[in-house]
């Protein structure tokens, strides 16, 4: 799903690694491949069939799915386009390069990706090596690179299809077979790039080190054409092959970064020229915090956020489910000065105590059944940044004690380990219950509560800020028009009345779902009317007390219904309605505005 995102992260200090795998996107991008990847973002190339107008623009979101080498783990992630550059391909089509910053991952996919990046090394494919050559290579590259051996061209192609092989070492004693493989690879790369313009770019393909017999004239030809990085001959030594492979890997990494930086620089130069010349449509910085923050209640919340964000103080967000606590945590992170490091999010109610402890603090190999490798933990991955702990009320007392140690001293010790690591992590916690009451009931540690309670922000439910309902609804409708390729032209007056009148027990999340349904049901160019809203919403009056909900919510419903009826009976004249209800007109006006029933001054 796509939406306009403000204040995009501009810096990415995490190291990038080459990764050439096909990427499935939503909205779909034809011929989409990854070029490089880091913990915070990914570089893509694609060949959109619709040309430069197809696909997401800068500041819009994109959902992606791709598989990692070795484990074949499927990564599903939402990212925002930081920059986009369109050029004409070799066959006249459009080649699009995009740089994306990651926003959120599905489940534990962020941890899976981080583990892959931490554990990944220089990958070298070795073709046709003899037993003696293989022994020399293992001796030379142990601790420096991971080797994959192949004895047939098909096996070589399978290794290269991993997507992260930086060096191909062609060895053996068969001159014809070795040269044939090099020529086939060169021809195949040229064919792929010329045909679509979106396969992994030829200048980013694995560097080839030739270690097989061949005529010097032929090797010189291949070297001058760019097909070979270096030649050693079949009787290579430990030192020289190690140096050749490491040089090839470094050059491959440098070329990857040069290509990315060149594309981003070119795009930034074009942006600067557009801004200087006043070109219509040039990207401009947006102000404000977006829809849903215009009501006085949310403006007060934002005042607190601006006060707390620049400081390392822990923040506790309290509010009902669906009020936007994670959205607010991202704003705090963005304003904190720690935006260079990604925000790490963990739902504390989604895992058992053992698994949650392992996810947060990490574990060492052998700490428990299934711990086949060291895992750094989310606090270590968030070092220098922010961690958002949602539903913290679901943690156990034992885990709360460990969280308190991290908050007070920044010390993290993995499960089963003895070494303590110090981290600098800003903690933002969230709860949909009153933690003070949880402490009094004995379900939450008082010491952790008082540590978190140094700066508490209460998020009002949507029913208490009806001014935000329509702006949020229009925002969600625009979002789903883009992501679902719909063309709903707006919200009709009868639908607006129903949306404002509804109590929204599910808060903004429920409103989002309602607008997604309306967008899907709408015909091209049609406005959203009551007909497109769920029957449960249209049939419910805000004053319907029903049998569900808290006493406070039911009283709010009843008050709204009484005020609505009084205003209808007296043609909207506030003073007459106040007399009928036996209350002061100023008080009635204030309550009517709160319920979205009156817009007078």
N, C-alpha and C positions, 0 to 999 in steps of 0.2 A: 504494500500500500504506500502511496506517495503523499507527501505533504511538504509544505514550505517550512524550512527550518531556519531559524535565525541564529546569528553569531556562530558560524561554523568554526570548528577547531582549525587553526591555521598551521599548527606545528605538529610534527610527528618525529619524535626522537628515538623511537624504537627501531632496532635494526630490521631491514627488509631482507627477505630471502626470495630467490627466484622460485616461482611455482607456475608451471604451465599446465593447467587442467581446465577442462570445459566447465563453464559456469552457467547454471540455469537461473534465469532472473524473472522477476515479476514486478512490473510489466516486462514482457519478453523482449530480449535483445538478440537479434539473429547473429550466429557465429561468434558467441561471446567466450573469450578465454581469459584466464588470469595471467598476469605477467609477473607480478611480485606480490609478496604478502608480508605483513607484520602483525603485531598484536593489536594495532590500532587502525589498520586500513588495508586496502587491496588496490592494485592497479589492474585495469581490464582493457582489452581491445575487443572490438566487435565490428561487424559489417552490417549495419541496419539496412533492411530492404527499403525502408521509406526514406533513406537518405538522412541528411543532417537534422531533419525535423523530428525524427523518430527517437523515442527513448527519453529518459529523464534529463532534465536540465540541471544546472548548478543550483544547489540548495534543495533539490527534491530527493525523496527517499526511494530506495530500491531494495527489494528483497532478493537474496541470493542463496543458492544451494550449490555446494561442490564437495568433492570427495578428496580426502588427504591420501597421499601415498602410504604404502606399507599397511596401515591399519584399515584403509578404505573407509574411515569414519566419515559420516556425512555431516557437514557443517551447514547450519542454517542460520543466517544472520541478516539483520536489517542495517543498511548503511545509507549515508547521505553523500551526494555527489559534491565534492569539494571543487573539482575543476573538470571541464570537458573540452576536448579538442577534436574537431572534425577535419579530415583531409581527404583528398581524392585518391582512391586506390589505383592499383596498376591497371585494372581493367575498366576504369571509369566509375566504379561504385564508390561509396563512402566508407572510409575507415575511421572509426571513432575510438579515441582513447579516453578513458575516464579514471580519475583518482577518487576513491571513496574512503570516507572515514566510517568505521564501525560505530553503530549506535547501540544495538542490543542483539543478544544471541538467544537461540532457543535452548532451553534447559541448561545443560552443562557444556554446551558447545564452545563457550569461551575458554573454559579450562582445557578442553580437548585440543583446541588450536594452540593455546599457550604451551601446553606440554609438547606438542609436536615441534614448535619453534625452538623450545629450550633444548630438546633432545636431538634435533636434526643436526647433521654434520654435512660436510662436503660429500656429495654422492658422485661416485665414479663408476661408470660402466666399462667393463673390460671385455673385448671381443677376441675370441679365437686364441687365447693365451695358452701356451704349453704349460706343463706342470712346473717346469723350472722357472718360467716367467711368472707364473702365479705365486710361487714361493717368494720370489724377489719382490713382487708388488706388495704382498702382505707384510713383509719385513719393512719395506720402505714407507708404507702408508699407515701402519698400525698407529692408532691414536690421532691420525690426521684426516682420515677419510673413511667412508664406508664403501666397500667394493661390492659390485654385482657382476658376476661372471656369466658370459653367454658364449655358446659354441656354434650357434646358427644365426643367420640374419633375422629370423623371426624372433628369436630370444633377445637379440639386440633391440629390435623395435619395441618389444614388450618392456624392456628396461627403460628405454627413452620415454615411453608413454607414461611412466610414473609422474612426470611433470616437474621433478626437482633434480634431475641429473645435470650437473654442470660440466662434467668432463667425460669424454668417450676416449678410451685408450684402445687403439686397434693394434693387436699384437699377432703372434703366431709366426709360422714360417711359410705360409702359402701367399705368395706375392699377388696372384690373380684375385684370390678371394678377398684379401684385405683392400686392394685398390677398388675392386668392384663395390664393396660396401661403402667406401668413402664417396665414390661417384654417385651411387644410388641415393645416399643421404643428401648430397648437394643438390641433385636433380629433384628429389622429393620436396625439399624445402622451397626451391624456386617455384615448383608447380603449385604448392599450397598457397604461397603468398600471392602469386600472380592470379590464381583462380578466385580467391575470395577476399584477400587482403585482411583476413581476420584470424588466420592460424597463428601459432606462436611466431613472432617475428624472426626472420632468419638470422639477424645479428644477435639474437638472444638465445640461439640454439646452443646445444652442448659444444664446448671446444674440443676439437679432435687432436689427440697426440698420436702420431703414427709411429709404431714400434715394430714394423714388419719389413721384410726386404722389399725393395723397389728401385727402379732405375732413377738416378738423381734428376734426370731431365723431367720425368713424370712428376716427381715430388715437388720440383720447383714450380711446375705448371699449377699443381693443386694449391701450393702455398700462395702463389700470386693471385689466384682466383678467390682466396679467402676460405678455401675448404679445409685447410689444415692450420692448426695453431703452432705446432712444433713437430719436428721429426727427430727420432733418436736411433732408430735401427733396432734389430731384434736382440742384440747383445747389450742391453742397457744395464747400468749399474744402479745400486740402491740410491745413492745421493742424487744422481742426475735425473732419475725418473721421479723421485720425490719433489725435486725442485720444479720440474716441468709440470707436474700435475698441480702443485700448489700455485704456480704462476698462472696456469690456465684457469683455475678456480677463482683467483683474485681478479683476473682480467674479465672473466664472465660476470662477477659481481659488480665490478666497476662499470662495465658496459650497461648492465641492467639499470643501475642508478643513474648513469648519464642519460639514458633514454627517457627515464621517468622525469628527471629534472629538466631535460630539454623540452619535453612536451608541456610540463607545468609552466616553465618560464615563458615559452611561446604564448601559452594561453593568457598568462598574466600580462604580457606585453600588449596583447590584443585588447585585453580588458582595460588597461590604462589608456590606450589610444581612444577606445570608445568613450571612456569617462571624460577624457580631455576634450573630445570633439562634441560631447553632448549627444551621443548617439542614442536615439530612443530605444528603450528596452535594455540598456546597459545595467548590469547588476548594481544595486545600491544597498547600503546598509539599512536594515529595518529597525525601527524603534519599538519599545514596549515589550511586553512579555507574551503577546498573542491573545487569542480569544479565551474567555473564561476568567479574565483577571480585571475586568472593568468595574465590577461592583465594589462598593465601599468596603465590604467585608474582605474581599480578596486583595484590595489595595492595601489594607492594614497588614495582611499576611505578607505581601511583597515588601512592605517597609521593614518588617522583621527579618525577612530573608536577606535584604541588602545590608542590614546591620550585622548579621551573623556570618554571611558568606566569606568575607575576607579573612576571618579569624579561624584558628584551628579548633575552636570550641566544638564539642559534640552537639549535634542537633537532634531533637526528638520531634518527629512529626506525628500528630495524633488526629485521627479523623475516621469517618466511616469508610467502608470499602467503596472504592470507585471515585473517591473525591480528588484523586490526582496527586497522591503522595510521591509516587515515583517521578512524575513530571516535575514536581517541586524539587526533588533531590537532584535532578539533572540541572535545574536552574542554579541551585546552590553550588554544584560542582563547577558549572560554567563561570560563575562569578567569583570563584574561590582563588583564582590564580593557579589552580592545579589542573587546568583543562588540558595540558600537554599529555597527561597520563589518563587513560580511559577510566570512566566510572565503572566499578565492579558492583554488580547487583546480585544479591542472594536472598531468596525467599526462605526464611527460617522455618516456615510451616510445611515445606515441601519434602523435607528429608527427615529420617530418623536421627536420634542424637549422635550415634556413631558416625553415620555418613556426613552429617552436618559438621561435626568436629573435624573430620578428615578434609572436607571441602574448605573450611575456613582456615585451619591451621596447618594443613598438609600432613603427610605421613612419610615415613621412611620405608624402604623396601623390606618386606617381611613383617611389618608391624601387625598385620592381620591377614587372614585368608583372602587372597585376591590382590594383595599389595605387591605386585610384581615389579614395581619400579618406584623410585622416589617421586613424590608429588609436592610441589612447593606450597600450595594452599593459596586461597584468595587474598589473604592479608599480604602475603609476599608479592603476589601479582599486582596488588593495588599500591605497592610502596611508592610514595611520592604523590599519590592521588587520593581518591575518595572511594569508600566502600559504603554501599547502601544495604542495610539489613532490614528487610521488610518482615512484618509480622513477628517482631522480636519477642512478643509476649508468649510465643510458642516454644521458646528455648527452655531447657531444663536448668535447675539450679547449678549443676556441675558445669555446664557450658557457660552459664552466666558468670561464674567465678573466673573462667578463663578469659571471657570477653573483658571483664573488669581489669585484668592484668594488662591486656593490650591497650585499653583506654588510658590507664594510669602510667604505664612505663613504655609502651610500644614494643614489648617483648613477646615473641612468638616462638613456641616450641612445637615441632611437629609430633604427631601421634607416633609413639614408639621411638622417638629420638631423644638425644641428650643435649644437642647443640641448640642454643637459644639465638634467634636472629632478631635484631632490632629493626623495626620498620617505622616509617613516618606516614601514617594513614589517617585521613580525616574520616570520622565515622558519622554517618547520618542514619539514624534508626527510625523505624515507623511502626505504629501500632494502631489497630482499629478498635482497641479497648482503652479505657482509662487506666494507665499503668499505676497511678496513685491508688486506685481501688484494688488493683491486682496485688500491690504491696500489702495493703491492709488485710486482704484475704489470704495472705501467705503464699501466693502463687508466683511472686516475682521478688528477687532479692532487692532489699532496700538500698544496699550500697551501690549496686549497679544503677538503680533508678535515680538516685541522687546524682550520680556521675553523668547520666544522660539528661537529667532534668535541668542541667545548667542553662539550657536554652530550648524551651518547648514552644512549638508552633502548632496551634490548633487550626485545622482546616474545616471551615463550615460546610455542611452538606449543601447540595445544589438547591434544595427546597428553600433554604434560607437566603439564597442570593438569586432570585428569579431574573434579575437584570442580565445574568450571564447565560441564561438558557438559549436565547435566540442567537447570540453571537457564536456560541458553541455549536448550535445546530447548523448554522450556515457554514461554519468552518468544516464540520464533519461532512456536510453535503458536498462541498467543494473537493474535499479529500477523496471521497468515494467516486465522485464524477471522474477524477483523474485515474484512480487505481482500477476502477471497474469499467472504465471507458463508457460512462454514461453521460447524459447531457441534461439532467434535471435543471430547470431554469431558475429555481428559487423555491421559496416556501410561501404558500398561499396564506391569506389572513386567517381562514378557519383552522388551518393546521397550526399556525403560530399561537392562536388562542388555546388550542388543545395542549400544545407543548408547555406553555406558560402555566396552564391550570393544573398540570399533572404534578404529583408530589415527588417523583423521581427517587424512590427508595434505593435504586441501584446507582444513583448519582450520575456523574459524567459518563461512566462506562455504559450504563443503560441507555443514555441518550445517544451515545456513539452507535450502539447496536440498532437502535430505532432508525437512525438516519441511514445506516448501511442498508437496512431492509427497504426503506423508502426509495433509496437510489436504485436498488436492483429492480424494484417493481415499477419504476417510472418509465414512461415511454419517451422517445426522443423529444427534447424540448419541453416536456410537460413540467408544470409546477407541482411541488409536493402538496397534496391536499389531505384532508382528514381521511379520505378513502385509502391512502397509502400508509397510514399509521396503523399500528397493531390494534386489534379490537379491544384488548384489555386497556389500552391507553385512552382510546376515544370514548369508551363506555364508562371510564372512571371519572368521577367528579372529584376535585381536590378535597371536597368536604366529606367524601364517603369514609365514614369511620371504620366500617367493616369490622372484622374480628382480629386482624393481624396488626403488627406494628406495636411500638412502645406506646405508653400512655401519653408521653409528650407529643409524639407524631400524630396520634389520633385526636388530641386536643387541638393541635395546629390545623388539622383537616377540618374539624368542626368549626373553629373560628373563621377560617377562610370561607366556608360555605355560608355562614351567617352573614358575613360582611358582603359577600357577593349578592345574596338574595336581597339584602337591604338596599344596596346600590341599584339593583335592577328595579325594585319596587318604586324607587324615588328618582328614576331617570338619571341616575348617576350624580345627583346633587348631594355632595358630601354632607353638608350641614343637616339636611333633612334626614339622611340615613343615620347620622349621629344622634339626632333627637329620638328617632325610632328605636335605636339600640340603647338609649339612655347613657351615652358616653360623650366625652369631649371630642369636638370635630378635629382638633389637632392630633389627638391620640389615634382617632379612627383613620385619619389621613396617613399617619406613619405606618400603621398596621396594614392598611390597604396597599400602600406602596411596597411593603415587604412581601406581600402575597402576589404582587404583580397585577392588582386589580384596579389601580388608579395611577395616573401619570401626572396629576396636577402638581403645581408648585406649592 
